[in-house]
Amino acid sequence: MRRRGRIKIRDLAAQRMRLLLRMADEVYPWEPELGLMYGDLARRISLRTKVKIPQEWRWRYCKRCGSFLYPGINADVRVRERRFPHLVIRCRLCGGIRRIPYLREKRSARRR
C-alpha cells in the first residue's frame, strides 16, 4: 500500500474514533450497552489501524479489563493528595485502579 493511502486510512480512523467516543459519552447514561459497544468499536479500530486513542479519551479505558469507563456509573474517580497529588480511577467491573498524577497542572497554577 502506498504511503499516501496509509495516511488517509489513519486519518479516517482517527476521525471515526473521535466520533464514536463522543457518541459513547453522550449515549451511555441512557443506553449503557450501546455506549460500551461504541467504546469497544473505537478501541478495535485503534488496534486494527495502529492509531493511538486520542490523549483526552485514553483514561476512559480500564487498563485491566479494557472496558469503556463512565465516571459515576461504572467507574469511581477520586482526588488524592497523599505522597503525590493524583487522580484515582477505579473500575467497578473488575476493580482495576489507575493513578494519574496532576502535579504539573498544580505547579502551573501556582505560577500565575
N, C-alpha and C positions, 0 to 999 in steps of 0.2 A: 504494500500500500504506500502510496506517496505520502510525503511529509505533510503536504497541504491538506490532504484528506484526513489524516490523523488529527491535525489541529482542529479542523471543522468538527470532527466527531467528538473530541474532548470538550470543545466549546459548547456544543449542543448538549452534551451530557451534564456539564456544569449548570447550564440554564435549567434543564429538566430537574436536576436535583434540588436547586433552589425553589423552583415552583412546587415540587412535591413536598418539600419540607414546610413551606409556608402553608400549603393546603392541609398537611397533617396537623400543624399547630392550630389552625382555625377549626378543623372538624373534630378533633379529639374529644373535647368536652361533651359533645352530643353523640358522636358515633366512635367510641374508642377502638373498635375493631378496624374501622376504615382508616382512622388516623395511624394505627400501628401498621396497617398494610402500606400506606403511603410512605411511612418512615422506612419500612423494610425494603420497599421498592427503590427508594433513593439510595439506600446502602448497597443494594445489589448492583445498581447502575455504577456506583463508585468502584466497587470491586471489579466489575467486568471491564470497565474502560480505563482503570488505573488512574482515576481522577480523585483527588482528595476531597473529602467532605469539607465545605467551607468552614472556616475557623469559628464563626459565630454559631454554628449548628453542631460542632463536634462534641460539645459537652452534653448534648441531648441524647447520646447513646451510652448505654451501660457497657463498660469495658468487660464485664464478666459474662453477661448473657446476650449482649448485643441488641437488646430491645430499645425501642424509642421511648425516651423518658419525658413525662409531662409533669412538671412540678406541682405538688399538691394532690395529684391523683395517683400516680404510680411511682413517685419519687419525692423524697424529703430533701429540702435544701436548708442548710443551717450555716450561720457565720460563726466562726470560732477565732478567738484571739490567743489561745494558749500556744506556746512555743513560737509559732509564726502565724500571722493573720492569714486565714484561708477560708474558702467555702468548702462545706462537706455536702456532697450529693450522694444520697443513699437510695439505691433501687429497692422498691418494696417487693418486686417479683423474686429476686434472687438474693438480696441482702448485700450486694456489691457496694463498695464505698469508693468514692473518688474525691480526692482533695485537690483543690485548685488554689494556689497562693494568689493573694492580691496585694502583696507588699509594694509592687511597682506603682500601682494606682494610688495607694495611700501616700507614698513619698511624693508623687507629683502633686497631690492635693495640698501637701504641707508647704510647698514652694510658692504657692500662689499667694 
